[in-house]
Amino acid sequence: MLGSTRTAYEENLERVRGESADVIANNKWMHISLGDAPGAFSVQQPTGAISNLVVNELGLAYGPKRSDQFHRRRIRVLSDGAVGRHVFGLPSSVTDFVTASGWLNRVKTKAFATL
């Protein structure tokens, strides 16, 4: 079963990369996690499951690596819990190839399709 779910994930990854090549190439990306307090957030480095998908597997150009480089206007948007033209709220819980493939589909339909 692992082999088949990995194959399905890899096929989906290739499909998403191919269909979204222009969006991937023409934008910078960042994965953040909102904190418990208003305005609190952390920039996720490409070592966790989701950030690895964002940076290494999808091939997205990663934006600022430190939270102090994140534009103050974006911090306000995030602290209000809102999403904007270039800020997407994507719940994530990637634990295996099936959930990783589901996350790719959400990125494609909620972020890539918008841009």
VENKA-V541448 format. One record per backbone hydrogen bond with DSSP energy under -0.5 kcal/mol. CO is the residue of the C=O (numbers start at 1). NH is the residue of the N-H. E is the energy in kcal/mol with one decimal. If there is no record, write none. Layout:
co->CO nh->NH e->E
co->CO nh->NH e->E
This chain:
co->1 nh->5 e->-2.4
co->2 nh->6 e->-2.5
co->3 nh->7 e->-2.2
co->4 nh->8 e->-2.3
co->5 nh->9 e->-2.2
co->6 nh->10 e->-2.8
co->7 nh->11 e->-2.3
co->8 nh->12 e->-2.3
co->9 nh->13 e->-3.0
co->10 nh->14 e->-2.2
co->11 nh->15 e->-2.2
co->12 nh->16 e->-2.9
co->13 nh->17 e->-2.7
co->14 nh->18 e->-2.4
co->15 nh->19 e->-2.8
co->16 nh->20 e->-1.7
co->18 nh->21 e->-1.0
co->20 nh->24 e->-2.7
co->21 nh->25 e->-2.4
co->22 nh->26 e->-1.8
co->24 nh->27 e->-0.8
co->24 nh->61 e->-0.6
co->27 nh->61 e->-0.6
co->29 nh->63 e->-4.1
co->30 nh->32 e->-0.6
co->31 nh->44 e->-3.0
co->33 nh->42 e->-2.4
co->37 nh->40 e->-2.2
co->40 nh->35 e->-4.0
co->42 nh->33 e->-2.3
co->42 nh->44 e->-0.5
co->43 nh->45 e->-0.5
co->45 nh->47 e->-2.6
co->45 nh->48 e->-1.3
co->48 nh->52 e->-2.4
co->49 nh->53 e->-1.7
co->50 nh->54 e->-2.6
co->51 nh->55 e->-2.9
co->52 nh->56 e->-1.2
co->52 nh->57 e->-2.0
co->53 nh->58 e->-2.8
co->54 nh->60 e->-1.8
co->60 nh->62 e->-0.6
co->61 nh->29 e->-3.1
co->66 nh->69 e->-1.6
co->67 nh->70 e->-1.4
co->71 nh->74 e->-0.5
co->71 nh->75 e->-1.6
co->72 nh->76 e->-1.9
co->73 nh->77 e->-2.0
co->74 nh->78 e->-2.7
co->75 nh->79 e->-2.7
co->76 nh->80 e->-1.7
co->77 nh->82 e->-1.7
co->78 nh->81 e->-1.3
co->84 nh->87 e->-0.8
co->87 nh->84 e->-0.9
co->88 nh->90 e->-0.9
co->89 nh->91 e->-0.5
co->93 nh->95 e->-0.7
co->96 nh->100 e->-2.1
co->97 nh->101 e->-2.1
co->98 nh->102 e->-1.9
co->99 nh->103 e->-2.1
co->100 nh->104 e->-2.2
co->101 nh->105 e->-1.9
co->102 nh->106 e->-1.8
co->103 nh->107 e->-2.4
co->104 nh->108 e->-2.4
co->105 nh->109 e->-2.4
co->106 nh->110 e->-2.9
co->106 nh->111 e->-0.5
co->107 nh->111 e->-1.9
co->107 nh->112 e->-2.4
co->108 nh->113 e->-1.9
co->111 nh->114 e->-0.6
co->111 nh->115 e->-1.6
